[in-house]
Amino acid sequence: MSTAPKHILIIGRRWFQKSFGNTYHTVDVYVDGEKRFMSPVSYGYDEQYIQTAYDALINAGVVTPERYGNGCMEPLRTLCQRLGITLQKQVSDVTSKRDL
């Protein structure tokens, strides 16, 4: 990563599959106003869309999290605070899979 971005926007969409009780999501990630990532439909409920976005940011080399002694990496919110990145998250629950 050459320089840290100033702004990250994560837009998530979640869909609850009533027939089997599963939740799926998609996510769009914008870095400094530019759309950098669109995820495929992924399994995961609640705030899993944030982890999907974080993984994409890491894989694209946009951010590099610190690793703790126990092998865990710092949370996205902590990384953004440390680097002075403004983090915005939006999520909506949609009624059908096609709305993902």
Residue pairs with C-beta under 8 A, 6 or more apart in sequence:
1 61
1 62
1 63
1 64
4 63
4 83
4 84
4 85
5 31
5 32
5 62
5 63
5 85
6 32
6 84
6 85
6 86
7 30
7 31
7 32
7 33
7 85
7 86
7 88
8 29
8 30
8 31
8 57
8 62
8 80
8 85
8 86
8 87
8 88
9 29
9 30
9 88
9 89
9 90
10 27
10 28
10 29
10 30
10 49
10 50
10 53
10 87
10 88
10 89
10 90
11 27
11 28
11 29
11 30
11 90
11 91
12 25
12 26
12 27
12 49
12 50
12 52
12 53
12 89
12 90
12 91
12 92
13 25
13 26
13 27
13 49
13 91
13 92
13 93
13 94
13 99
13 100
14 23
14 24
14 25
14 45
14 49
14 91
14 92
14 93
14 94
15 23
15 24
15 25
15 93
15 94
15 95
15 96
15 97
15 99
15 100
16 22
16 23
16 45
16 93
17 23
17 24
17 97
22 43
23 43
23 44
23 45
23 46
23 48
24 41
24 42
24 43
24 44
24 97
24 100
25 39
25 41
25 42
25 44
25 45
25 48
25 49
25 52
25 100
26 38
26 39
26 40
26 41
26 42
26 49
26 100
27 37
27 38
27 39
27 42
27 49
27 50
27 52
27 53
27 56
28 35
28 37
28 38
28 39
29 35
29 36
29 37
29 38
29 53
29 56
29 57
30 36
31 57
31 62
36 56
36 57
36 60
36 62
37 53
37 56
37 57
37 60
39 52
39 53
39 56
41 97
41 100
42 48
42 52
44 51
44 52
47 91
49 91
50 76
50 89
53 76
54 63
54 76
57 63
57 76
58 64
58 65
63 76
63 79
63 83
63 85
65 73
65 74
65 76
65 79
66 73
66 74
66 79
66 82
67 73
67 74
68 74
74 82
76 87
77 87
79 85
80 86
80 87
94 100
